[in-house]
């Protein structure tokens, strides 16, 4: 009988030891609250930048940017060839470009990866936001683009620099100052989707 008690005691100690080892550490954090900057930044990205472009509302779209220090740079899908990069270092250039696109395309759809990857560079001042995008635009029925196309498709990776500043109305808010567009080449898009 003492052998049975010893085995039971040993089993009990062994189970206790296993539970202690397995139970060590912190439980995983579920629904950990994000810093308040995250919600404000995502709101600008979705409800001004994306919504403004898709609804072709130039004022809403442009309200996602700061005029001072604005920079847009796209590698046009050729990251190793800087000679074809598109660079706007003036807010007005982005506005004029958006107006031209809105005049040419009747319907524009933008899909953004969610959630965006947000890195606070300077708490309460500056953040880097990365996401993947897919965009397509269609011309009005009965019209075509050069080459007979009725629309366009583009895909790539955005890197935005957001800054927290005081707006013209006195309110403090997050907006985009710099936008780096690493567009995918047509070859990369075809290879990715087996086209």
N, C-alpha and C positions, 0 to 999 in steps of 0.2 A: 504494500500500500504506500510505503514511503517513496518508492520509485515513481508511482503515479502522481503523488503530490509534487514531487520534485520536477517531473516532466510538465505538469500543469503550471507550476510556478515559473519554470523556465520559459514556457510558451507565453505566459502572461508578460514576463519581463521583455521577451523578444518583441512581442506585439507593441508594447509600450515604447520600446526603443525605436521601432520602425515608425510609429506614429509621430514620435518626437522629431525624428530626422525629416520625414516627409512634411511635417507641419511647420518646419522652420521657414523663415523668410516672410516677406510681406505678401498679402493677398494681391492679386492683380487689380489695378485701379480701373473701375468701370465708370464710364460717363464722367471722367475727370473734367471739371470745368476748365474751359479755355480762357486765356487772358482776354480782357474786354476788347483789346485791339483786334482780335481775330474776327469777332462778329462784325465790327465796324468795317474792316477791310473786305470781308466777304460780301457785305451789303453793297459796297461801292462796286466791286467786281461784277456782281450779278445784277443789281438793280439800276446801275448807271451804265457801266461799260458794256456788258452783254446785252441788256435790255435796250439800251439806247441804240446800239448798232443794229440789232435785229428789227427794231421798230422804225429804224431809219429816222430817229429823232436826234438831229445833230446837237441840239442844246443839251439834252439829257446825256448823250454819249460824251460830249466834251466836258461836262461837269465832273467827270471821273478823273480829270487831269488838273494839275497845277500849271499855270501859264509860265511862271518863273522857273527856269532850269529844266524845261521840258526836253526830252530826247527820245526819239524812236529810231531803232536800228534793226533792219531785217537783212539776213544773209541771203535771202531769196532762194534758199534751198541749196546754196553752194558754199558751205562753210569754209572750204579751203580757198575760195576765190573772193577776196574782198573788193575786187574791182566792180562787181555788180550789186554791191550792198546799197540798200535804200536807207538814207539817213535824213531824218527831219530833226533839226535842232531848234525849231520854232513851233510853238503851239499852233500858229495859224496854218502851217503846212499840213499838219494832221487834220485840222478842220476842213481845209480845202480838199484834201484827199477823200475824207469821209463824204463830203458833198458830192464829189464826182462818182464815187461808188454807189451812193444812194440814188443818183440820177440814172445810172446805168442798169441797176438790178432791182427788179420788182419784189423779190423775196430773198431774204438773207437769213440763214440759220447758222447758229454757233452752238457747238457742244463743248463744254469745258469739263475736264476731269475734276472729280470731287472726292474728298475735300482738297482744296489747293494746299500745297506745301508752304507754310508760312514760317519764316525765321525772323525773329525780332533782332534787328541789327543794333538799334539803340532804343532801349525801352522808352515808350511814349513819344518817340521821334521818327524812327525809320524802321521799315520792315522790307524783307525780300519775299516775294510771292512767286511761286512756280506752279505752272499747270500745263496740261496738254490740251490742245484745241483741235477741233475739226470745224471747218467753215465751208459752207456752200452757198452760192448765190445763183439765182435764175433770172433771166431776162423776161420781159413781158411776152405773152403769147403772140405769135406771129412775127417776132423779131429774132435775129440771131447776132452773135458776136462774129468777129473775124474768124474765118475758118469754118463757119457754119455751126458753131457751138451755141447751145442755149443756156449755158451756165458755166460755173467754175467750181472746183473743189480744192481745198488746201488743208494741210495738216501740219502740226509742228508743236514746238514747246515754247511757251512764254516765260520770260522772267521779268517781273515788274518790280520796281523800287517804289514803295509807297512812303510818303512823308506826312507827318501830322503837323498841320499849320493852321493859322488863323485865316479864314476866308474873308471875302469882301464884306460879308454881312456881319462879321465879328465872331461868328461861331468857329470853334476849332473842329477840324475834321481831317480824315485820312483821304488822300488822293494820290494818283500816280504821277511820279516825276520822270521816271525812265522806264522804257519798255524795250526789251530785247527779244526779237522774234527769231527763233531758230527754226525756220521753215524746213519741212521735209522736201526732198527732191521728188519729182515724179517717179523716178526709178525706185526710191525707197518706199513710196506709197504702194507702187505696183508689187514690189517684193513682199511687203508686209501683208498684203491682202491676197497674194497669189494671183494677181491679174496678168 
